[in-house]
Each structure stands twice: as C-alpha cells, then as structure tokens.
C-alpha cells in the first residue's frame, strides 16, 4: 500500500464507482496512467473490483480497510481464475 491508495479508496467510498481518469482529476498526478496502475494493484488484493473496461468499485474488504477493520498487509493476491 502506498499513501495515495488510502486516498483512492476514500474517494471511491465518497463518490462511488470511478474510472482512473476521474480519480486522477481528484488529486495532483502528473504521471500518465498512475491511477490506473494503482487501481490494478488494489484490485489484485481485493480492495477494489473491476466492473468493466476502466470502471472500478470499492469492495467490502476496501471498506473494512478504511474502517480499520482489516490490515492490508495481511492480504494475499486474489485468484482471478
């Protein structure tokens, strides 16, 4: 987890389903595809879920992390098979 990841999750909790472009507009990011890369990493660990091309939503684990009920360091990558 990076410090920006918590901000991404908090934004998604407040705003709902989001695209990487919408997230990049909420905070200062000058690196192309940064939000997309972070969302992919968060999805890898089950904190967000990809709904379709470029659209993500917060999962129950993501909410539990924000509510300090889940330690992200204990998460293993999600099996997507």
Secondary structure by P-SEA (a helix, b strand, c coil): cccaaaaaaaaaaacccccaaaaaaaccccccaaaaaaaaaaaaacccccccccbbbbcaaaaaaaacccccccccccccc
